[in-house]
Amino acid sequence: MRKELNLDKSNEKVIKTNRLILPCLFVIFAIILEIVNYLYLGFTDSNGNIMFLPTYFLFDIAIIVMLAGVIYVSYNKIAMQILFYFFLTFQFLMNIVNSTMYYIFGDILSFDLLKLGAEATSAITVDFIDWIGVAINVAVFAVMVTITILITKFNKTTFKIKNFSTRYIVVAVFILLECFGLTMFQIQTATLTQATSAQTEIETSDEYLWENFQFKTDAFKKFGYYGFYTKSVLNLIFGNYIDEEEYNEYQNYIDNGYQSKNEDVLLYGDNLIVILCESLDWYAIDPINTPTIWNMIYGDNAVVFDQFYARNRTNISEGIVLNGSIPKDSLISEAYANGYSFDYSLPNIFKSVSNGENVTTSYIHANYGSFYDRETTHGVDGEGFDNFISWEDYTGDYDYNYFGDWIPDLEFTSNVMDYIIPDEDRFFTFIATLSTHGPYDYQRESLSDCYLQFEENYDEFEKWFTENTDYIIPANESDFELFKNYKASMIDFDNTIANLIEELKKRGRYEDTSILMFADHNSYYSDLCYKIKGVEKSDNSNTYINNIPMILYSPKLVNGTSYFASDFCNTYDILPTLCYLYGLPSNSNLYQGYNIFSSQIENSFFASNLSGMFVKDIYSQNISDVVVLSDEVTEQDIQHFKSIANKFYEKQAKIEKIYKNGINGNIKLY
């Protein structure tokens, strides 16, 4: 009997090859965007060779292929396009953000910045944007979108497949791609270089870098966009948590760092005012416009730290001074939520030497209390401030309508002076200035008197500035306006200091009160500091740009002509130095710095939470590769730099776990 052929094709399905093309295009385009980003940022390896892909490129390939699998398994035409454009658009936008971050700070975006949310974005102005980077990325992305549209529109190629097999094939291909990606991920992890027995793990091990991300920009260069951010998420979810045995070990570690108070020092029992001077640069200080601060420096009763360096966001600088260290991968508010008690913070240790006196600690800042979540962390059960005074406590006539519309510091501090200088109690007050904060691209009516002073004295100032400094007064009108606006805000700050000293005298607190003023960072808004100092903005290794003022005004301590303490020091050294001067209890295992007046200051080392690390004449992003900035630097100096850098990051790894897990030690100060 003749067999009949089955000509029924109803069980066959026609498939457009676009469903294969989109995942393939994603792989190609994702790699191209990575190459564009690396070339534009100008990344180089340890030998100075241009990098167009990360060192461990398989991490990128692994994640890209796995995302391509996600695009493919969605299968629905619209869903595939949504995922395709979503993943590429996100990478494209991150390229723009990273080019801007690198343009400003030599940094790339990390999740600690994302946690800041509105605080981070509110400080960004149009002049920060790297428009060339934007244009290049937009052009490349536009070409990719055009190619995708053309291919998917005009590609008519199809193939047939049995309808009942479609879902199985799709799932099988998805599983294959995911397994391939996971395998590549594991293979690449196994190939990470490790330190030999003769090397220091922190400095030379990429395996250590992968687990800790201590050097953020270096990690981005080596692991790539997809590898970096994937591992960042994994570290945030699983990193730094410890078991009970480790918890007890860290309790003992904290206790072993405890150092008791010392009553045999000159400032023991005195009052202290610490002022974080927003964006203060040395060129802001001159005898014509800021005579109060100028006379402090070159007159009487001040210690001038002319080799003080810093490069951090304001909240980081503040946190370092208040706590002696700061977590890199989390926020102070997270440490507070995790149960960290801040036992060794400056306000708490200051109150611990009360000797039966009433001691009042106050935090003063004209911004909203919610900014950086300070109203949560800076209370008496957190950082240890009895009074937290913010914009909401101001009772004067000025208003605060938008970012940059600052209340003059003179006005705000005058309005809350009773909190700054209590009449009877011994006190510690921390003031964070605000009117000196950028942007500087417009005049503020609230500083009209300061503008008038600058204009009336300009001829005298210009002559002095030109003859006595190496700084540059901007020649073009727009840059000069930036300079004038900045100087006006600094006149207001100088008036604030003059008023503060006058109030100390009027209230009978002058002789037993010292004032420490320090800058959090340079005046980077609108690239002002680069223009005035004559430094290329891209020259991140030029540490000169980070040499900013710190001044200790202390009539009892100095009692005569001011003098200069010219050892390299930085923000981390402030708290250990104050502990020494005031005889406060401290904790060397929680503090990253050194007493500036001790021989240990030769080990002072600055690591920015933004990117990079340095001492005065040596800069690095990963310890191993150093940039030497002076002919006087010896091989011994380089080896010393590497040694103190390794010690810093070894301690930082412990500090991260302490903050993350809310470990407080057993020794209580009260």
N, C-alpha and C positions, 0 to 999 in steps of 0.2 A: 504494500500500500504506500502510495506517494505521500511523503511528509509535507504538510503545508507550512510555509514560512510565516513567521509572526511579523507582520508589517506595522503593527500598532506601536507608534512612537510616543504615546502619551506619557510613558514613564521616563522619557528623556527631558532634560532641562538645558536650555541654552544659557550659557554663562558668558557675560562680557569680561574681557581680560582686564578691564579697569579695576576690577576687584582684586586683581593681583598687582596691578601697576601702582595703585595708591600706597600700599605698604612698602613696595620697592622704592618708590619716589621718596617716601619718608626717610628711609635709611640713607639714601644719597644726599638729600637736602640737609638732614640733621648733621651729617659729617661735614658738608660744605659750610654750614653756619659755624661749626666748631672751628674750622680752618680760618674763616674770616675773622672770628673773634681773636684767635691766638695771634694772627699776623698783625691785626690792628693794634692790639695791646702791646705788641713788640716783645713778647716773651722770648727769653733766651735760656739755654741750659747752662750747666755749670762750666762748660767750656766756651761759653759765649756764642754758641751757634743758635741761629734763629729757629724757634719752635713753631711748627704749623699744626702739630697735633700733640696731645699729652704724652708723657713718657710711657704711661701704662694705658695704651689706647684700647686694650681689650675691655676695660671697664665700660668705656663709652659704647663699644660695639655690642657688648652684652645687653646693656639697658636699651639701646636703640632697637635691637632685634626683638627684644621682649615687648617693647611698645608697638613695634610693627605687628607683632602677633596679636596684640589687643585690637589694633585697627582692623586686622583681617578677620578676627573671630566675630566682630560685631556684624559683619557681612551685609547688613542692610546698607543700601547706598547712601542714604542721608547720615546714618550713624557713623559710617566710615569717614565721610567727609568732615563731620563735626570733630571727630577724634583726630584726624589728620591735621586739620588746621589748628585745632587747640594745642596739640603738642608742639607744632612748629612755631605758632604764634608766641607761645610761652617762652620758648628758647630764644626767639627773635627779641622779645621784650627784655629778657634777662641779659642778652648781649648788650643792649642799649644801656641798661642799668649798670652793668659791670664796667662798660667803657666810661660811663660818667663817674662811677665810684673810683675807678683807677685814675681817672683824670684829676679828681679832687685830692684823693688821699693815697693813691698807690694801693688801693684796697679793692676787694670784690665783695659783693653782697653775700651776707651769711644770715642764718636764721636768728642770730642774736639781734640783728638790726630789724628783722621783720617783727620781732616781739615788741619793739618799741612803738610800732604802728604810727599813730598820729604824731607822736613826738619827733620821730625821725623825718616824716614827710613834711611837717610844718616848717622845718628849718631849711628845706630845699627851695631855692629860688631859681628863676630862669637862667641866671648867669652861671649856675653850676652845670647846666646841661652841656654835654660834649656834642655839639651840633654836627661836627664832622663824623663822629662815630654813629650818630643817628642817621645821617644821610647815607653813609655806606651800607649800614644794615637795612635801611628801608629799600635802597636800590636792589640789594641782593634778594631781599624777601619778595619784592615786587616781581622780579624776574622769575622766582620760584613759583609764585602764585600764577603768573601768566602761563608758564610752561605747563603747570598742572591743569589749568582750565583748557588749554588748547589740546592737550593729550586726551583728557577725559571727554572732550566734546567731539573730537574728530576720529578718535580711535573706535573703529567698528568691529574689530576682531573679536570673534566669539569662539567658544568650543562647547561641545555637548557632553553632558554627563548624566548618568542615570539619576533621576530625581531623588530616589530613596537613599542614594549614597552621599548626597550633598552635605548633609549635616555631619556625617562621619568623617568625610574628608576635611571639612573645615575644622572640626575639633582636633583631628589628627595633626593637621598642619600647625594649628595653634600650640598643641602640646609639644610638637617638634621644635618650634621656634623658642618656646619658653625653656625647654630643656637645653637647647643650644645656648641660649643666653645665660642660664644658670651655670652651665658647664664652663663657658668662657669666663664668667665672673669668678668661679672657684679657681680656674687655672691661673688667672691673673693674680688673684690673691696669693696663691702659692709661689708666684715668681717675684714677689716684692723683696727687695734687697734687705738683708739683715746685717746688723753690726757684728763684726768679728770680735773675738775675745780681746783684741788690742784696741778696739774702738769704743766710743761712747754711743750708746744706743740712741739717745735723744738726737744727737747730731747727725748720725750716719745711717740710721735705719729707716727705710721707707715703710717697713712693716709697722714701726712705732708711729710714724706720721699718719698712716692709714687708720690706726686705732685711736689716735688722740687729736689729730688736726691741730697740733700746737702752732704750726706755721701755716696760716690760712691761705695766703697767696701761693706759697710753695705747693701746698696740697692741691690747689686748683690747677696749677700748671702741670702737676704730675698725674693727677687722676682724671682731669677733664671735667667738662660741664656735668655730664650725666653721672660719672663716678663720684664727683665731689658732692653733689646735692643728694644723691641716693644714700651715700654713706653718712652725710650730715643728719638725715632723717633717722637712720638706724642708730646713730650715736645718741641722738636726742631721746629716742625711745628706750634704748637698752643701756646706754653708757653711764658709767660712774656710780651705779648702785652696788652696794656691798652687803656682805652677810654679817652676822652678829659678831663673829671673831674679828673681822676687819674693823667693824664699828668700835670695838673695845680698843683695838690697836690705835685707832685715830684719836680716841679719847685720851689715851696715854701720850700720844704724840703732842697733842695740844697742851696737856699738863706739863710736859717736859720743856716746853718753850716759855713757861711762865717766869717772869722776872719781877721781883717785888719792888715796891716804891723806895725812893731814896730821899729822905728829908734833908740831906746835907747839900742841897743845891740852891742857888741864889733865887730862883723863881718859884720854889716850892710854896704852894699856898696862894700864889698870885692869880690874877684874872688873865684871861686870854680871849682875844678876838681874832678869828681866822677869816680872811676875806678871799674868796675865790674871785679873781678878777677876770671876767669874761673877755677873751680875745685881746688881752693886754700884750703889747709888743714894746720893745725897748724904744722904738722911735716915737711912741706915744708920749714919752716923758721928756720935757724940756723946761728950762728955767722961766720961760715967758708964759706959757699956757698952763703948765702944771707945776707951779712953784712949790706947793706943799710936798709932793712926792719927790721932786728934785732936791729940795732941802733935806729931806730925810736921807737921801742917798749920799749927798755930798756935804751934808752938814753934821749934825750930831745924832747920836742915839740909835743908829741903825746898823744892822749887819746886812750887807748886800751880797746876795748869792749870784754873782754875775756869770756863772757857768751852770745855771739851772736850765734844764731841758724838759720838754713835755710835748706829747702829740697824742691826744685822746679826745674823744667827745666829752662834753661837760659832765655828764652823769658818771662817766668812768673816772675822770679826774677827781671829782668829788668823793666818789666811793673809795678810791685809793687812799685819800687823805683821812677820811673818817675811819677806815678799817685796816689800813696798812696793806691791803691786797684787794683783789676783786675777782669774781669768777669770770672766766672768758666765755663760757658756753651757756651761761644763764644770767638772769638778772637778780639784783638785790631783792626785788619783790618776791622772786621765786624762792630764794634762800629763806626769807622771812616766812613764807607759806610752808616751807619744809621743816620749820621749827628751829632754824638757826637763831641764836639768842643775842649775837653781837656783844658778847661779854667784854671783848677787848676793843670795842670801838672807842674813839676819842671821847665822846660825851660820857660814856659809861665809866671809863677809867678815870676821867677827870672828877666825876662825882665820888669815886671810891676813896679819894683822899680828903674827905670832908673835914676830918678832925673835929667833929661835933658842930661844924658850921652848916648853915643852910647854903646849898650849892644849887645854882640855877643854870640850866643849859638851854639855849635857844637857837633855833634855825630861822634865818630871815631870807626871804626871796620874794621878789615882786611878781613872780609868775603864778599861774593857777596852782593850787595845792595838788591837783591830780596829775600835774606834769611829771613824767617819769614815776608816777605812783608814789611820790614822796609823802603824801598825806597818810599813806599806809605804813611805809617803812621807817619814817623819821620820828615816829612817836616814842614815848617813854618806854614802851615794851619792844621797840625795835632798835634803832640806832641809839636811842637813849636821850632824846631831846624832850625836856619838860614843856617847852613852848615851840609850837610850829606856826610860824607867821608867814602867810602868803598873801596874794592879791586879795583874797576874800576878807582879810583882816584890815585892809587899808580903809581909812575913813576920810581921806582928803577929797579934793575936787577933781583930780585927774581921772580919766576913764581909760579902759583897756579894751579896744574894739577889735583888734586883729594882731596877728603875729608881726612884730616890728613896731607896734604902737606902744612902746614901753613907757612906763612912768619913770621920770628922771630918778636916778638913785638918791640924789640929795633929797628930793621930795619924799620918797618912800621911807628912807631911813629916818628922816626927821619925824615922820608921822608915827613911827613905831619905836622911837628911841628908848622908851621906858622898858621895852623888852631887850633891846641891845645892851643897855647899861642899867641893870637893876640898882636901886639906891643903896641897898644894904647887903644883899647876899654876895658871896663869892660867885663868880660867874664864868662860864665859857659860852661864847656866842660865835656861830658860824654864819657868815653873810655871803650869799652868792649874788653878785651884781647882775643887772639885766640891761640897763640902758646902754651899756657898752657893747651889747650883742648886735651882730649884723641883722639884717642887711644895711649897707651904707649907701644905697643908690638913691636915696631921697632925703630931703631935709625934714627934720621933725620940729614942729612948731613949739613943742614943749621945751626945746633946748635953745630958744631964740636968744637968751642972754649969753649962752656959750658961743653961739655964732658971732654975736656982736663982739665979744672979747677976742675971738680969733681974728676977725677982720680988722679990728682996731690995732692989734699988735702984730699984724702979719709982716710988715716990712722988717721990723726988728727980729721977728722969728725967722724969716727967710734968711736973713744975713747970718744969724747964729747957726741955723741948721746947715747951711751950705759950708760954712767955715769950720764947723766942729764935728761933723758926722760924715760917714760914707754913704748915708742913705740918699735916696733920690726923690725929690719932689716931682710928682708927675707933670709932664709938660702939656699933655692934651687936656682939654677942658673937662671931659667926662671923668677921667681918672682923678683929676684934681678935685672934683666934687666929691668923689668917694673919700679922698684923703681928708678934705675939710669936714665932711660929716663924721668921719671917724674921730678926728681931733676934737670936734665939738662934744662928742660923747665922753671923751677922756677928760675934757675940762670939767664936765659934770662930775665925773668920778673923783677928780682932784678936789673939787669943792666938797664932795661927800667926806673925804678923808679929813680935810681941814675942819669940817663941822664936827666930825666924830672926835677928833683930838680936843677941840674946844669943849665939847660936852663932857669928856672925861675929866678935864680940868675943873669945869663948873660943878660937877657932881662929886669931886674929891676922889676920883678913881684913877687919876693919871699916873701917879707914881707906882701903883701896884698892878698896872695893866700893860700887857704887851700886845702889839698888833702884827700879825703875820699876813702879808699880802702875797699871793702867788697867782700866776696866770695859768689857766687850764689848757690853752693852746694858742697858737698865733692867730692873727687876724686874716684868716683865709677867705672870708666873704669877699666876693667880687675880685678874687685874686689879689687883694690889696697888698698883703705882705710880700708877695713875689715881686710886685711892681716897685715897691719901696726899697726892698733889699737887693733888687737886681738879680734875682734867681729864677731860672727857668722852672715853670710849674711841674714839668715832667721829671725834674731832677730830685726824685724822692730820697736819694741817698745823701743829699746835701744837708747834713745835720744843722748847719748854721741857721736854717730857716726855723728850727725848733728851739733856738736859744731865746728864752723869754724871761721876764722878770720874776724874781722872788725877793722880798725884802722883809726883814724882821725889825720892827720899830719897838725898841725896848729900853726906856730910860734907865731902869735899874740895872739891866744886864750890861749895857754898853757904857753908860755913864761917861760920855765924852765923845770924841770924834768918831764918826762912823768908819767901819772898816769892811773890807771885801773878803769874803770866803770864796776863794777861786778854784775849789775842787769841783770836778764834774759831779753833779747831783741831779736828782729828778724827783718827780711826784712821789714815788715810792719811799723816798728818804724823809719826807716831811714828818710823818707820824713818829718814827723812831727818834728823830731829832727833838721833837716836842716832848716826848717821854723823858729824854735825857735832861732837857732844860728845866722841866717842871717836876722831875722826880716821880713821874707817874709809873704805876705798874704797867707791864707790857708783855708781849708774847712774840718772841723771835721766830717761832715756828709758823705764825700766822702773818707776820709782817715780811714783805719782800725787800724792804730797803734797809738802810744803815744810818746810824747817827752821823750827821755830816761833820761833827767836831771830833770824830774818832778816826783812828787809822784805818778802820774797816771801810771807810768811804771810798777807798781805792777799788773796792769791789762793786761800787754803784753801777747799775746796769738798767737800761730802760727798754722795756718791751711794750710796744703799742698794741692795744686791742684792735686797732685798725689794721695795721700791717707793718712789719719791719721791726728791727731791734737795733740799738746803737749805744755806743759811748761817744765821747766827743768827736773822735777822728776815725771811727770804724763803724761801718754800717753793714747789716746783713738782713736777709729774709729767711735764712734757714740755718744759721750758725756756720755751716761748712763754707759757703761762698761769701767772702767778705769784700767790701769796697773800702779801700784805705784812702783817707782824705787828707793826709799830711805826710810829707817826706820824713817826718820825725818818728813815725810809727815804726817800731821794730818788730821782728818776728816774735820776740818775747811778749810784746804787747798784744799781738794777734792771738797767741796761745792763751794769754791771760783772759782775753775777751771770750774766747771759746769756752774756757773753763768756767767763768762766772755765768755765762749764758746757759750752759748745761745745768749748773746748780739752780739757776732761776727756774728753768722749766721743769726740773725734777721736783722742786717744791710746789710749783704751780699745779702739777698733776695731783698732788695730795690736797692742795687747797680746793681744787675743783670738787673733789669727793666730799670734803668737809662741808662746803656750802650746799652741795646737791643733796646731801643726806641729813642736813640739820644737826651736825655733830658739834657739841659745845664744850667738851672737857668736863672735868670734875671739880677743878679749883674755882671757887666763887669769890668774887672780889668784895662782896658785901658781908 
